[in-house]
Amino acid sequence: MISPRPSDPRDEMLRTNLAQRAYYDQTDGGAISEINSPATNLWRWLRARASAAVSDDMRAEFYAKHRDWIGDLSGKKVLELGCGTGTALSEYLADHAGEYHAIDLSPMQVEELKTRLGARQNTYFHSGDILDDTLTETGFDVIYAHSVFHHFRHIEVLFDRIDALAARNAKIITLDPLQSWLPARAFRAAFRPFQTDAAWEFPFDAATLRQIEKRFIAERSIGLFQRAKYALILGMISPRLGARFGDRWYGTDLDRDTTGSAMNKRSAIQISYLLRPRKGTNP
C-alpha cells in the first residue's frame, strides 16, 4: 500500500490563507461577530474586558520602544506585513519612511488602511498573500510584523519569504502571543476545539522561540505580561480591580529586557522581537 504524499508546507499555508482571507473580509480579527462560534465571541469579550487593565498611554510606551528599535527611517524602504486596517505605528511608518509598503490578505482591510492614511506619494498598498507573487518588491530595510508570525503553522515557510524580501541588514520587528506559561497553554488547549480561527492561530511555544532565534539574530526581545498577566486575570473579574495594578506591572515588564533570558520569556504571554537576518542569508 502506497502511503499518501505529505502535504507541501507552502501549499498548505496558501490554502489556509485563502480561508483566512475569507474570514478577515467579513470581520476584524479581534471583533465579536456572528460568524464566530459562541466560545470565540465569549473569549474576545473576556479579552477586551481584561485588556482594559492596561491604559492606552502605557501601551504607547511599548510602541515607543518599537520606534526606538526601528530608528531613523529617512530614505528607508519599509514593509508593514499583515497590515490589516493598520497598527499603532502605521501612520508613523508612512510619515517617516522613504517608501512605505503595506500588504494584507484582505482587500477590504487594505482599502480601509489606504483610506486611513490618505493620499501620499511614498505609500504602496498590496492585497494578497505574502507567500505568492503578489509582492514583487524586495530589499526592505524594515519589516514590521505586528501579530503576524503566529498565523503560520509552518513558520519556516514565512522565514524563507522574509529572507527573500529583506535587505541584508534589515530590521524585523515582531509581536505575537506566547503560550509557554502553563496556565495559558492549558486554557488555549481547552478552547481550541471551539475556536473559529484555529486553523491560523498558533501562539508561540518554547520550540517556536528556538526556531526564531536559530533562523535570525535576536538583537532585542521584550516579554510582555510577565507580571501584568495577573492584572489581566483580575481585569476579567473586575476591570476596575485590574486597572489598579495593570499600568504599574506592565511598566515593570517593559523595563525587563528578555534578550537571552529563556525563563523571562516563558513567563510572558506576548513576545516582541527585534530581529536581523543572519549574515550571508540574503544574496
ABEGO torsion letter per residue (X at the ends): XBBBBBBBAAAAAAAAAAAAAAAAAABBAABBBAABBAAAAAAAAAAAAAAAABBAAAAAAAAAAAAAAAEBABGBBBBBBGAEAEBAAAAAAAAABABBBBBBABAAAAAAAAAAAEBBAABBBBBEBAABAABABBGBABBBBBGAAAABABAAAAAAAAAAABBAABBBBBBBBBAABAAAAAAAAAAAAABAAAAABBBBBAAAAAAAAAABBBABBBBBGAAAAAAAAAAAABAAAAAAAAAAAAAAAAABBABGBAAAAAABABBBBBBBBBBGABX
